Amino acid sequence: MSTQTQALQARFERLRSNKLFETLVIAIILVSALMIGVKTYPLPPLATQVIIILDWGITLFFLAEITVRFLGEPDRKRFFHSGWNVFDTLIVVVSLIPIEDSELALIGRLVRIFRVLRMVSIIPELRTLLNSLLAAMPQLGYVMLMMFIIFYIYAAIGSTFFAGINPELWGDIAISMLTLFRVMTFEDWTDVMYETMAVYPFSWAFYLSFIFLSAFAFLNMIIGIVVNVLEEEHQRQARQDALDAGEPTLLELRDEIRSLRGLIEASRK
């Protein structure tokens, strides 16, 4: 790489790391999100034309921004090793395709909606949150499976005993599971309980035990798993930042202390 190319790459790297540039990108993403909301209202033709022009301007800005990030990458071959870079590039490239008046207009509008997700790729804290959720999915999967089993058992019991009381809520197992979801979210669940208690006075035990298992036990387990993984992700990010900054890691410090101890013991002999 020539000296001129290195200087240009360093300039783009400083630009993409500039806080003012990052703030501008976030502001443009927010404007794009607001435009998506404005489009859902009936607008006069002039306002529609202005929004179309602004939309193309935002797309071109995103194209310039992704180009700056690519040119500012020290190792450009590794730029697309990041899933976020691939996502951002796909969103920008698809936004450039003129499909507004074609059969793919719906896809074009959906892509522009997903541009709001670029906020996650820009803000490190949001990336940490999303990475934590993805990392927690294997553990959450087992909890969700257990919750489904509990839902299924209680739905079968509810359909067996309460279908004759209110078929709209307990007519079959699928409807019963939707009713139980309503109970778990506390959406007028007492009305459902009092209706069955008129026939089965002790049916309150059915609802209270289900709420304890689903709303209290399993949901708290989910929260605990997410918080634990989030803490681990913060620690991993802190270690990575320390490595990037050239700071010694804990293992390196232990090795240095061990070597110093060996030198002290050797000098005493």
N, C-alpha and C positions, 0 to 999 in steps of 0.2 A: 504494500500500500504506500503510495507516494505521500510526500509531506503535505502537499496541497489537499489531497483527499483526507488525510488524517485531521488536518485543521478544519475542513468542512464538516467531517463527522463529529468532531469535538464541539463545533458551534451548534449543530443540531441537537447534540446531547445536552448542552447547557440550556437550549431553548425548551426542550421537552421536560427538563427538570425544573424549569423556572416556575415559581409559585404563581406569578401573575398569569402565565400561560395556562396553567392548570385551572386557575380560577375562571379564566375566560372559557375554557372548554366546558366546565361545569355549568356556567351561565348559559352557554349555547344549548346544552342538553336540557336545561330547565325551560328555556324558551321553546324548544322542540316539544317538550311535554305539554306545555300550555297550549301550543298550537293544536295538538291532538285533541285536547278538550274543547277548544273553540270550534273545531270542525264539526262537533256533534250538535251545534246549534244552527238554526236557520240563519243564513248570512246573505247580505246583499251581494250582487255580482262583483262590485268593486272590491269589497272585503275578501271575497273568494280569490280574486286575481292577486291581491296583495299577499294572501297566505300562500298561494302557489309559488310566487316569486321568492318569498322568504324561505319556503321549504327547499327550493333548489339552492338558495344561498347557504342554508344550513348544511345541505348535503355536500356542497363543494368545500365548505369549511372543514367538515369531517374528513373529506378526502385529503385536504392539505394537512390536517392534524395527524392522520394515520401515516402519511408520507414522512412527516417530520419524525415521528416515532421510529419508523423503519430506518430512515437515514441516520438517526442518532443512535441506533443500536450498535454497540461495539462489534458484536458477532452477528451479522445479518442472517447467517444460516440458521441461527437459533431463534430468530424472531418468531417464527411460526411454530416453535416448540411449545409456546404458551397458548393454552386454550383461549384465554381472553383476547390475545392478539388475533387469533383465527376468527373468533366471534365478531370482533370489531371490524375486521376487514370484510367479512361476508356481509355484514349489515351495510357497510358503506358501498360495496360493489353492487349489491342488489338494489340499493336506493338509487343508483345511477341509471338503472335500466328504465327507459320510458314506457311504462306499462299502465299508465293511468287510464287510458281510453281503450284498453284491451280486455280480454277475458281474465287476465291475471291482475286486474286492478285491485281485487280483494287482497291478494298476496302482497302487493305493493303497499297497501295501507297497513297490513299487519307488520311488515318489516319496519315501517316508520314508527309504529307503536313500540316495537322492540328496541328502537334506538334509545328509549328511556333507560333500558338496562345497561347502557354504556356507562351510566353513573357508577355502577358497581365496579367496572373495570378501571375507572379513573381514581376512585377513592379507596385507598388501601384498607381502611377500617371495614368498609362494606365487603371487600374481597375476603377479609378474614372471617367475617360472619358467614358468608356463603360457603367458604371452604370448610368451616366448622360444621355447618349443616350437612354438607356432602360427606364429610368424614364420619359423622354420627349416624349416617343412614344404615350401615350394617347392624349396629346395635339397636337402632330404632325399629328396624325391620322385625326383630324378634318380639319387641314390645307390642308393635302393631299386630303381629300375628296372634299374640296372646289376647289382645283386646278383641280381635275378630272372633276368637273362640268364645270369649265371654259374651259378646254380642249375640252370637249364633245360639248359644245355649239359652240365654234369657229371651231371645226372640221366639224360640221354639216353645218355651214355657208360656210366654205371653199369648201366642197364637192358640195354644191348647186351651187355656183357661178363659181368655178375654175376647176371643173372636165373636162369640155370641153377644157380648155386651156392645161392642162397637167394631163392626167389620171394617170400617174405614181406617181404623188405627191398628187393628190386630187381625185383619182378614187372612193374611198369609205371612210367611216368614220374612219376605222382603219388606213388606209394609211395616211389619213389627220392628225390624231393624231401623227403619227410618224413624219410627216413633221413639225407639230407645235413644237414637241420636238426639232427638228433641228433648228427651228427659235428661240426657247427659249435659246438654247445653243450658238446662234450666229454663227452657222456653215454655212457660205455662205448664210445667210438668205436674203441678199440683192439681190442675183440672183433670188431667189424665188419671191421676191417682185416685181422686175422690170419686170419679165415675166408676172405677172398678171396685172401690171400697163399698159402694152401695150394694154390691152383690157379694163380694168377698171381703169382709171387714178386715182381715189380716193381710190383705194384699199390699199394705204399706211396707211390709218387710221385703217384698219383691223389689220395690222401687228404691228403698233406702240402701239395701245391699248392693244393688246395681250401681247406684250413684257413688257409694263408697269405693267400689272396685274401679269404676271407669273414671269418674271426675276427680277423685282424690288420689287413689293409689297409682294408677297407670299414668295419668297426666303428670303427676309429680315425678314419676320415674323418667318420663320423656324430658321434662325440664332439667332434671339432674344430669341426664346423659348429655344434653346439649351444652349445659354450663361446663361440665367436665371437659368435653372435647374443645370447647371454646378456650378454656384456660390452657389446655395443651397446645392449641394453635397459637396462642399468644406467646407461650414459651418458645415454641419452634421459630416463630417469626423473630423473637428477640435474639435467639442464637444465630439466626441467619443474618440479622442486621449487624451483630457483633463480628461475624466472619467477614462481611462485606466491608466493615470499617477497619478491619485488620486487628481487632482487639483479640487478646488471647482467650481461648475457651477454658472451661473448668478443667478439662482433661490436660490441656497444655500447662495450666498453672500447677496441677498436681505433679506433672512430670518435672517441672522446674523445681518445685519444692523437694521432690525426691532426689533429684540430682544434687541440689544444694546440700541436702542432708548427707548424701554420700560423700561430698567433698569435705564437709565439716568432720565427719567421722574419720575420713582418711587423714586429714591434717592432725587430728588428735593422736593418731597412731604414730 
